[in-house]
Amino acid sequence: MKKETTPFIPRPGFISQKIAGIMVPLFSIRTKQNAGVGEILDLIPFIDWVKNHGIRLIQILPIYETEPEETSPYQALSSFAIDPVYLSIVETEGFKVDAQVADYLEKPSVHTRLLKWREKDTVDVKPIRAFKYAVLQAAFKQFKEEIWRNQNNRSAISFQRFMDRHSAWLQDYALFWQLKQHHHWSHWHAWPEAYQHRNKEALSDFAQKHSDQILFIQYVQWVLWSQWSQVRAHALKTGVKLMGDLPFLVSRDSADVWCNPSLFDQDISIGAPPDDFNADGQDWGLPVFLWEAMEQDHFNWWRRRIKEASQYFDLLRLDHVVGFFRVWVMPKGEQPYFEPGDEGAQIARGACLLKVILSELGDCIPVAEDLGCVPDFVRKTLIRFHIAGHKVLRWEKEGDDYRHPVDYPFLSMATTGTHDNATLSEWWNRLSSEERICFLDLLNHPVGLSAGAPYNPSLQEAIIDLMLSSGAGIVIFPLQDILCDDQRVNVPGTVGSENWCYRMPLALSEIDSDRLYGERLSYFKSAVKRFSRDKRNDV
């Protein structure tokens, strides 16, 4: 039985009216123009497409650069630098498809590979990233010869301003990147000691010898930022909001750790305690933050990360927010433990870090990923700071009964799943008969739906309506759950070519005219309108 809810009077810091959103990794967007992976400027037609379907929010995964052989966006080389795999090969500021670039693209071997990537049903990130770097090298050569020498040129001035504005991380990152490449992408712990320990004389000498390539890496980031700026302007004009993802942790082999070794304990690692999904817990192999050192440094590393991210997005997903309060430390050969161990200290730490984050976000709205084994005090603190948490339909239960989404608080983001979950269709098809009956109780057993039936469009439409009726201010649907697609983005705890390679089944320009997908999208659009979640939201 649905309950009547008291109208929510929003306070500053969250949206002012209910909206619907879509979650899709940037790499998954499929157009006829891109090189087989979703690109930055693909977001412009994608924004228009979602707007046409009543969708007011696009949630993506992290866009930070990873190593050449890495595919997971959560294993980045940097907490700041955009991955060049997302470069759009169209003329934008500082990037021209000039004769050199055009000649490279028309090489038979390159042209053949490009066509192959475009036709694939999955994303092949690693070779595309190498391809994009080759294109950028050709563009940079022309830029340096024709533009950079003339310091009065508008683009040269823009590039210099970009370098000045982002100097807190950009120069160090470019140096780190070039050192990585020079040492065949080995872990920085394996570099000569002078480079490991950031000997000023050694680094200065290296920077002089490789100045062109270090400038090139900064140029790459400027081109990517220029393209992203176009997307931000278009999103603002259309009233569609962009939601990014701020990973809680960083890789040991990252510019962040190399540049700030005093802020990380690299001898022990962070993981997750045992839970219903993993009886042994998980060792993520990622370094532990040295909180006292961060506090003494006034959390400047966190402040820079937040300030940078807030320039890209309207909303920001705070990954693993329980880690702001306590972390599961896994020392080698010893029993793991929570740090800090005292609940009062955990609450104090979380509140302290959230205050820092809120102070740097500006108009960007935080949304906390508060899933898994999360103590009650975490969610109470989030409410106190007016930060929305997640409500994943399949996990919201009171005893054996599913909690009706209409009872979710306005200050929350409801979703049918995340990038780490099975799709709705896969989830339903794996459920026991008993669980299916419990879930159908939530739906009041619509006519034509039975516990014995496989996932089908009728069930999907009932779930869409259920979610859109939610009390939550934001309702997010992974793209697959709108299309009734069963292809996953990632299976946690596994490493393989099937992860991080999901691609839309058809190009953006074709998907609405497809009989099957067109029907599903048409229903979704009408449902969003019926539940009044299609209104422009400028707060």
C-alpha positions in Angstrom: 0.0 0.0 0.0 1.5 3.3 -1.0 1.9 5.9 1.7 1.2 9.6 1.4 4.4 11.6 1.8 4.8 15.1 3.3 5.9 17.6 0.6 9.6 18.2 0.8 10.7 21.9 1.1 14.2 21.9 -0.4 17.1 23.6 1.2 20.1 25.0 -0.7 22.5 22.3 -1.9 20.1 19.9 -3.7 17.8 20.0 -6.7 14.5 21.8 -6.4 12.2 19.4 -8.3 12.1 15.8 -9.2 14.0 14.7 -12.3 14.9 11.5 -14.2 18.4 10.6 -15.3 20.4 8.1 -17.2 23.7 6.4 -16.3 26.0 5.5 -19.1 29.8 5.4 -19.2 31.2 7.9 -21.7 33.0 5.1 -23.5 29.7 3.4 -24.2 28.1 6.1 -26.2 27.9 5.0 -29.9 27.7 7.4 -32.8 28.6 7.0 -36.5 31.3 9.7 -36.1 33.4 8.4 -33.2 36.3 6.1 -33.4 34.7 3.1 -31.7 34.5 4.6 -28.2 32.3 7.4 -26.8 34.0 10.7 -27.2 33.7 14.1 -25.4 31.8 15.9 -28.2 29.5 12.9 -28.6 27.9 14.3 -25.4 26.5 17.2 -27.4 24.1 15.0 -29.5 23.6 12.8 -26.5 22.5 15.7 -24.4 20.0 16.6 -27.2 18.8 13.0 -27.3 18.2 12.7 -23.6 16.5 16.0 -23.5 14.1 14.8 -26.2 13.3 11.8 -23.9 12.5 14.0 -20.9 15.8 13.0 -19.2 17.4 15.9 -17.3 20.6 14.2 -15.9 23.5 12.2 -17.4 25.6 10.3 -15.0 29.0 9.0 -16.3 31.9 7.1 -14.8 35.3 8.6 -14.1 37.0 10.1 -17.2 40.6 10.2 -15.8 43.5 8.9 -17.7 44.7 5.3 -17.2 47.9 3.5 -18.3 48.0 2.3 -21.9 47.1 -1.3 -21.0 44.5 -0.4 -18.3 40.7 -0.4 -19.0 39.2 0.3 -15.6 38.4 4.0 -15.1 38.9 3.4 -11.4 42.6 2.7 -11.8 43.7 6.1 -13.0 47.2 7.6 -13.5 45.8 10.8 -12.1 42.9 12.3 -10.2 43.0 15.3 -12.5 44.0 14.4 -16.1 41.3 13.5 -18.7 41.9 10.3 -20.7 42.8 11.1 -24.4 40.8 8.1 -25.5 37.9 10.5 -25.2 39.3 13.0 -27.8 36.9 13.8 -30.5 38.7 14.0 -33.9 36.9 17.1 -35.2 38.4 20.6 -35.3 38.3 22.4 -32.0 40.5 25.0 -30.4 44.1 24.0 -30.7 43.3 20.8 -32.6 43.0 20.9 -36.4 42.4 18.0 -38.7 45.1 19.5 -40.9 47.1 17.8 -43.7 49.3 15.8 -41.3 46.4 14.5 -39.3 44.3 13.8 -42.4 47.2 11.9 -44.0 47.6 9.8 -40.8 43.9 9.0 -40.7 43.9 8.0 -44.4 46.7 5.5 -44.1 45.2 2.2 -45.2 46.2 0.4 -42.0 44.8 3.2 -39.8 41.6 3.6 -41.9 41.0 -0.1 -41.7 41.4 -0.2 -38.0 39.2 2.8 -37.5 36.3 1.2 -39.5 36.8 -2.1 -37.5 36.5 -0.2 -34.2 33.4 1.6 -35.3 31.6 -1.6 -36.3 32.4 -3.5 -33.2 29.7 -4.1 -30.6 32.2 -3.6 -27.7 34.8 -1.0 -27.0 38.4 -1.7 -27.5 39.9 1.0 -25.4 43.7 0.1 -25.4 44.4 0.4 -29.2 42.1 3.4 -29.6 43.9 5.2 -26.9 47.3 4.6 -28.7 45.6 5.7 -31.9 44.4 9.0 -30.3 47.8 9.8 -29.0 49.3 9.3 -32.5 46.6 11.7 -33.9 47.4 14.2 -31.1 51.1 14.0 -31.8 50.5 15.0 -35.5 48.2 17.9 -34.4 50.7 19.1 -31.8 53.5 19.2 -34.4 51.4 21.5 -36.5 50.3 23.6 -33.5 53.9 24.1 -32.3 55.1 25.2 -35.8 52.2 27.5 -36.7 50.7 28.7 -33.4 52.8 28.2 -30.3 55.7 30.3 -31.7 53.4 33.3 -32.0 52.7 34.0 -28.4 50.1 36.7 -29.4 48.0 34.1 -31.2 44.6 33.6 -29.5 45.0 29.9 -29.2 48.6 30.3 -27.8 47.2 32.7 -25.2 44.4 30.2 -24.3 46.9 27.4 -23.9 49.2 29.4 -21.7 46.2 30.5 -19.5 45.2 26.8 -19.2 48.7 25.8 -18.1 48.7 28.7 -15.5 45.2 27.9 -14.2 46.0 24.2 -13.7 49.6 24.5 -12.7 48.9 22.9 -9.3 48.8 19.5 -11.0 49.5 19.8 -14.7 53.2 20.3 -14.8 53.9 17.4 -12.4 51.5 15.2 -14.2 53.1 15.8 -17.6 56.5 15.1 -16.1 55.2 11.9 -14.4 53.7 10.8 -17.7 56.9 11.3 -19.6 58.9 9.5 -17.0 56.5 6.6 -17.2 56.8 6.4 -20.9 60.6 6.8 -20.7 60.8 3.8 -18.4 58.5 1.6 -20.5 55.5 2.2 -18.2 57.1 0.4 -15.3 55.8 1.2 -11.8 57.5 4.4 -10.5 58.9 2.3 -7.6 61.1 0.7 -10.2 62.6 3.9 -11.5 66.1 5.1 -10.6 66.1 6.4 -7.0 66.7 10.0 -8.1 63.4 9.9 -9.9 61.6 7.9 -7.3 62.4 10.4 -4.6 61.9 13.4 -6.8 65.5 14.7 -6.7 65.1 18.3 -8.0 68.4 18.3 -10.0 67.6 15.0 -11.7 64.0 16.0 -12.5 65.1 19.4 -13.8 67.7 17.7 -16.1 65.1 15.2 -17.3 62.5 18.0 -17.9 65.0 19.9 -20.0 65.9 16.9 -22.2 62.2 16.1 -22.7 60.7 19.5 -22.7 58.8 19.1 -26.0 57.1 15.9 -24.9 56.2 17.3 -21.5 54.7 20.3 -23.3 52.8 17.8 -25.5 51.1 16.2 -22.5 50.0 19.6 -21.3 48.7 20.4 -24.8 46.7 17.1 -24.8 45.0 18.1 -21.6 44.2 21.6 -23.0 42.6 20.2 -26.1 40.5 17.8 -24.0 39.5 20.6 -21.6 38.6 22.8 -24.6 36.3 20.1 -26.0 34.7 19.5 -22.5 34.1 23.3 -22.2 31.9 23.0 -25.4 29.9 20.2 -23.8 29.4 22.2 -20.5 28.2 25.2 -22.5 25.7 23.1 -24.4 24.5 21.3 -21.3 23.9 24.6 -19.6 21.9 25.9 -22.6 19.7 22.9 -22.8 19.2 22.5 -19.0 20.6 18.9 -18.9 22.9 18.3 -15.9 26.1 16.3 -16.0 27.1 14.1 -13.1 30.6 12.9 -12.7 32.3 10.3 -10.4 35.1 11.0 -7.9 36.9 7.8 -7.0 37.7 7.6 -3.3 41.0 5.9 -3.7 44.0 6.3 -6.0 46.5 3.8 -7.5 49.9 3.5 -5.9 51.3 3.9 -9.4 49.8 7.3 -9.9 51.0 10.9 -10.2 49.1 11.7 -7.0 51.1 9.3 -4.9 54.4 10.0 -6.7 53.9 13.8 -6.1 52.6 13.5 -2.6 54.3 10.5 -1.0 53.9 12.0 2.5 50.1 11.7 2.2 49.9 7.9 1.6 51.1 4.8 3.4 52.2 2.6 0.6 53.2 -0.4 2.7 49.6 -1.4 3.6 46.5 -1.4 1.6 42.8 -0.6 1.8 40.0 -3.1 1.1 36.5 -4.0 2.1 35.4 -6.1 5.1 33.5 -9.3 4.7 29.9 -8.9 3.7 27.0 -10.7 2.1 28.7 -10.6 -1.3 32.2 -11.6 -0.3 32.8 -13.7 2.9 36.5 -13.1 2.9 36.4 -9.3 2.2 38.4 -7.7 -0.5 42.0 -6.4 -0.8 42.0 -3.6 -3.3 45.7 -3.2 -3.1 45.4 0.6 -2.9 47.4 2.8 -0.6 46.1 4.1 2.7 45.6 7.8 3.3 47.7 9.3 6.1 44.9 11.4 7.5 47.0 13.4 10.0 49.4 14.4 7.3 46.5 15.4 5.1 45.0 17.5 7.9 48.3 19.2 8.6 48.4 20.1 4.8 44.8 21.5 5.2 43.5 18.8 2.9 45.0 20.7 -0.1 45.1 17.5 -2.2 41.4 16.9 -1.6 40.6 20.6 -2.2 42.4 20.6 -5.6 40.6 17.4 -6.7 37.1 18.8 -5.7 37.7 22.2 -7.2 38.9 20.6 -10.5 35.9 18.2 -10.7 33.4 20.9 -9.9 34.5 22.7 -13.1 33.5 19.6 -15.2 30.2 18.7 -13.6 26.9 19.9 -12.0 26.7 16.9 -9.7 29.5 14.7 -8.3 29.2 11.1 -7.1 31.4 10.7 -4.0 32.6 7.1 -4.3 32.8 4.9 -1.2 31.7 7.6 1.1 32.0 5.3 4.2 35.7 5.5 3.5 35.5 9.2 4.5 34.7 8.0 8.0 36.7 4.8 8.3 38.8 2.5 6.1 39.4 -1.3 6.2 43.2 -1.6 6.5 44.9 -4.8 5.4 48.5 -5.1 6.7 50.6 -7.8 5.2 50.5 -11.0 7.3 48.3 -9.4 10.0 44.7 -9.2 10.8 42.8 -6.4 9.0 41.1 -3.7 11.1 39.1 -0.5 10.8 41.0 2.8 11.0 40.2 4.7 13.1 38.7 2.1 15.4 36.6 4.4 17.6 33.2 5.4 16.4 33.5 8.9 17.7 36.7 9.4 15.8 35.1 7.9 12.7 32.2 10.4 12.9 34.6 13.3 13.5 36.8 12.4 10.5 33.8 12.0 8.1 32.3 15.3 9.2 35.7 17.0 8.8 36.2 15.8 5.2 32.7 16.5 4.1 33.0 20.1 5.3 36.2 20.4 3.2 34.5 18.9 0.2 31.4 21.2 0.5 33.6 24.2 0.9 35.2 23.6 -2.5 32.2 22.3 -4.5 30.7 25.7 -5.3 27.4 25.1 -7.1 28.2 21.5 -7.8 25.9 19.1 -5.9 27.4 16.1 -4.1 25.7 12.6 -4.1 27.1 10.0 -1.8 27.7 6.4 -2.8 26.6 5.0 0.6 26.2 1.3 -0.4 27.4 -1.9 1.2 28.2 -2.2 5.0 27.6 1.3 6.1 27.1 2.2 9.8 23.9 4.2 10.7 26.0 7.2 11.7 27.3 7.7 8.1 23.8 8.2 6.7 22.8 10.4 9.7 25.8 12.6 9.0 25.0 12.8 5.3 21.4 14.0 6.2 22.9 16.5 8.6 25.0 17.9 5.7 22.1 17.7 3.3 23.9 15.2 1.0 21.8 12.7 -0.9 22.6 9.0 -0.7 21.8 6.1 -3.0 18.7 4.0 -3.0 19.2 0.8 -5.1 15.8 -0.8 -5.6 16.9 -4.4 -5.2 18.7 -3.6 -1.9 16.1 -1.4 -0.2 14.3 -3.9 2.1 12.7 -4.0 5.5 13.2 -7.6 6.7 12.0 -9.8 3.8 9.8 -7.0 2.3 10.9 -4.6 -0.4 10.6 -0.9 0.6 8.3 1.0 -1.7 10.2 3.7 -3.6 7.4 6.2 -2.8 8.8 6.2 0.7 12.4 7.1 -0.3 13.3 10.6 0.9 13.5 13.5 -1.5 17.1 13.9 -0.5 18.2 10.7 -2.3 19.1 9.3 -5.6 17.1 6.2 -6.5 18.4 3.8 -9.1 17.7 0.3 -10.5 21.5 -0.5 -10.4 25.0 0.7 -10.7 27.9 0.0 -13.1 29.0 -2.9 -10.8 25.5 -4.6 -10.6 23.8 -7.1 -12.8 21.2 -5.4 -15.1 17.6 -5.6 -14.2 17.0 -8.5 -16.6 19.9 -10.5 -15.3 18.9 -9.8 -11.7 15.3 -10.9 -12.2 16.3 -14.1 -14.2 18.6 -15.2 -11.3 16.1 -14.5 -8.5 14.5 -17.4 -6.6 10.8 -17.9 -6.9 10.3 -16.7 -3.3 12.2 -13.5 -4.0 10.2 -12.9 -7.2 7.0 -13.3 -5.3 8.2 -10.7 -2.7 9.1 -8.3 -5.4 5.7 -8.7 -7.2 4.1 -7.8 -3.9 5.7 -4.5 -4.2 4.1 -4.1 -7.7 0.7 -5.3 -6.4 0.9 -8.2 -8.8 0.1 -6.5 -12.1 -2.1 -8.5 -14.5 0.1 -10.7 -16.8 3.1 -10.8 -14.5 4.0 -14.0 -12.6 6.9 -15.2 -10.6 7.5 -18.0 -13.1 7.9 -15.7 -16.1 11.4 -14.5 -17.3 12.1 -10.8 -17.5 10.0 -9.2 -20.1 8.9 -5.7 -21.3 5.7 -5.8 -19.2 7.7 -6.3 -16.0 10.2 -3.6 -17.1 7.5 -1.1 -17.7 6.0 -1.8 -14.2 9.5 -1.3 -12.7 10.0 2.0 -14.6 6.7 3.3 -13.3 7.5 2.1 -9.8 10.8 4.0 -9.8 9.5 7.1 -11.4 6.8 7.2 -8.6 9.6 7.4 -6.1 9.9 10.1 -3.4 13.5 10.5 -4.4 14.4 13.8 -6.0 16.6 12.0 -8.6 15.8 8.7 -10.2 18.6 7.2 -12.4 18.3 4.3 -14.8 21.4 2.6 -16.3 21.0 2.7 -20.1 20.7 -1.1 -20.2 17.7 -1.0 -17.8 15.9 1.4 -20.2 16.7 -0.7 -23.3 16.0 -4.1 -21.6 19.6 -5.0 -22.4 21.5 -7.6 -20.3 25.1 -6.6 -21.1 27.0 -5.5 -18.0 29.6 -2.8 -17.6 31.7 -4.6 -14.9 31.7 -7.7 -12.8 33.5 -6.8 -9.5 36.3 -9.1 -8.4 37.0 -10.2 -12.0 39.5 -9.2 -14.5 38.8 -9.8 -18.2 38.1 -8.4 -21.6 34.4 -8.5 -20.9 34.7 -5.7 -18.3 34.6 -1.9 -19.1 33.7 -2.5 -22.8 29.9 -2.1 -22.9 28.7 -0.2 -26.0 25.3 1.0 -26.9 23.7 -1.7 -29.2 23.0 0.9 -32.0 24.3 4.3 -32.9 22.5 7.2 -31.3 21.0 8.3 -34.6 19.5 4.8 -35.2 18.2 3.6 -31.9 14.9 5.4 -31.8 13.9 4.1 -35.3 14.7 0.5 -34.3 11.4 -1.4 -33.7 12.5 -3.0 -30.4 14.5 -0.3 -28.8 12.2 2.4 -30.2 9.2 0.9 -28.4 11.1 0.8 -25.1 12.4 4.3 -25.4 8.9 5.6 -26.4 7.4 4.0 -23.2 10.2 5.5 -21.1 9.7 8.9 -22.5 5.9 8.8 -21.9 6.4 7.5 -18.3 8.9 10.3 -17.4 6.4 12.8 -18.6 3.5 11.1 -16.8 5.4 11.3 -13.5 6.4 15.0 -14.2 10.1 14.3 -14.1 10.8 15.9 -17.4 10.8 19.6 -16.3 13.9 21.7 -16.7 15.7 22.1 -13.4 18.1 25.0 -13.1 18.7 24.8 -9.3 
